Amino acid sequence: MLRVLHAAGARFEVASVDEVGILRSLGVRGQDLLFSNPVRAREQTRGAARAGVYRFSVDSQDELERVAEEAPGSCVYARLSTGDRTSLVPSEGKFGVDVPGAIELLVRARTLGLVPYGITFHIGSQSLTPAALTGPLEDVHTVLARLVSHGIKLQMVDLGGGFPAVYDRPVPSLAAFGRAAAAGIAQLPYPVEVFAEPGRCLVAEAGTFRCRIIGVARRPSGWWLHTDLGVFNGMMEVLESGGDLRYPIWDARGSAGRRSWHITGPTCDGQDTYARNVPLSADLREGDELFIGSAGAYTTVYASRFNGFAKPHVVLT
C-alpha cells in the first residue's frame, strides 16, 4: 500500500522515527514527511532530522524547546485542540492548544531559531460529521490573521485525519468532508498549502478477518460465541470506542434460522468481547468460521500475544 501511494505521488505523515525508516526504505524523501506526533522523545526528533525530516508538530513550550535543540532551524506547526465529540475514536484531551497558545508557540518559535510554518488539528478518528471541520478551520483563520500582526505568515494548514470508512452503517462521503474543508479554507485570510491525512478511509474496507469458533455457550446473558480472535489480537478499537465502533460480521453457514449472539475472544480477560447482539445463523458450533469486515485499519497493528494467543496471520490477495 505504501509503495502504491508513493508511486502515485502521495506524501506521508509519521508518528515515530521507525515509520520514517520504513518510508525511507521505500524511497520516500525525508523532506516529504510531516512528523505530526506533537510530543516526542528527543531522540525521535533527532533521528528524524538526520533522515531529512524538517517539519515537526508541537503543542507545548517544552516540545518547542526540544525541537530547537535537536532539529535546529526546522519548521514547526502548532496543533490546535478541537473540542470535537462527533468521532467514534476521539483524541481530544491528550493533544492540542487553544488559539492563544498556538499563537504564542509560533511567535516564540522565531526566537528559538525555528520557522513558524503552519497549523494542524485532528477532529478524531472515524468522524461522522463533515461539519466537525468548521469550528477548527475558524480557529485556524483566527490564528493566521493574528499572526500577521507579528509579521508571520504561515505556509501550511494540515487538516489531520478522521475521514470515515464504512463499518455497520453508512457514513458521509469523502466528498462531503472535502466540501466542508473547502468552505473553511476559502475563508482563510491568505492562501496556504493544505494537507490532509486520510488513513482509515483508504484501507479499512480492504481487510477481512476470518476467525474460528472455539466454543458455544448459553448463559443468563444470552448466547455466546467464543472465537480465536479477540480484542487483544486484533479488535482493540472496540474497547477504544466504548463499543460504538461496530464491525460487520457474518458467518459461513448463512442459515435461514437466526439467533442473536454475543461474540468474545479467547483470553481470560472479562473485557475481551468485541460484539453483542449480532444476528447470525442459529446453528453455529465449534469449528465454524466467522468473518469480520472493514478490518484493514487499526487491527493487526494493535495485536499482541496477551495470554499467549497468536497474532492473526496476514494474507494479501
C-alpha positions, 0 to 999 in steps of 0.5 A, a space after each residue: 500500500 505504501 509503495 502504491 501511494 508513493 508511486 502515485 505521488 502521495 506524501 506521508 505523515 509519521 508518528 515515530 522515527 521507525 515509520 520514517 525508516 520504513 518510508 525511507 526504505 521505500 524511497 520516500 524523501 525525508 523532506 516529504 514527511 510531516 512528523 505530526 506526533 506533537 510530543 516526542 522523545 528527543 531522540 525521535 526528533 533527532 533521528 528524524 532530522 538526520 533522515 531529512 525530516 524538517 517539519 515537526 508538530 508541537 503543542 507545548 513550550 517544552 516540545 518547542 524547546 526540544 525541537 530547537 535543540 535537536 532539529 535546529 532551524 526546522 519548521 514547526 506547526 502548532 496543533 490546535 485542540 478541537 473540542 470535537 465529540 462527533 468521532 467514534 475514536 476521539 483524541 481530544 484531551 491528550 493533544 492540542 492548544 487553544 488559539 492563544 497558545 498556538 499563537 504564542 508557540 509560533 511567535 516564540 518559535 522565531 526566537 528559538 531559531 525555528 520557522 513558524 510554518 503552519 497549523 494542524 488539528 485532528 477532529 478524531 478518528 472515524 468522524 461522522 460529521 463533515 461539519 466537525 471541520 468548521 469550528 477548527 478551520 475558524 480557529 485556524 483563520 483566527 490564528 493566521 490573521 493574528 499572526 500577521 500582526 507579528 509579521 508571520 505568515 504561515 505556509 501550511 494548514 494540515 487538516 489531520 485525519 478522521 475521514 470515515 470508512 464504512 463499518 455497520 452503517 453508512 457514513 458521509 462521503 469523502 466528498 462531503 468532508 472535502 466540501 466542508 474543508 473547502 468552505 473553511 479554507 476559502 475563508 482563510 485570510 491568505 492562501 496556504 498549502 493544505 494537507 490532509 491525512 486520510 488513513 482509515 478511509 483508504 484501507 479499512 474496507 480492504 481487510 477481512 478477518 476470518 476467525 474460528 469458533 472455539 466454543 458455544 455457550 448459553 448463559 443468563 446473558 444470552 448466547 455466546 460465541 467464543 472465537 480465536 480472535 479477540 480484542 487483544 489480537 486484533 479488535 482493540 478499537 472496540 474497547 477504544 470506542 466504548 463499543 460504538 465502533 461496530 464491525 460487520 460480521 457474518 458467518 459461513 453457514 448463512 442459515 435461514 434460522 437466526 439467533 442473536 449472539 454475543 461474540 468474545 475472544 479467547 483470553 481470560 480477560 472479562 473485557 475481551 468481547 468485541 460484539 453483542 447482539 449480532 444476528 447470525 445463523 442459529 446453528 453455529 458450533 465449534 469449528 465454524 468460521 466467522 468473518 469480520 469486515 472493514 478490518 484493514 485499519 487499526 487491527 493487526 497493528 494493535 495485536 499482541 500475544 496477551 495470554 499467549 494467543 497468536 497474532 492473526 496471520 496476514 494474507 494479501 490477495 
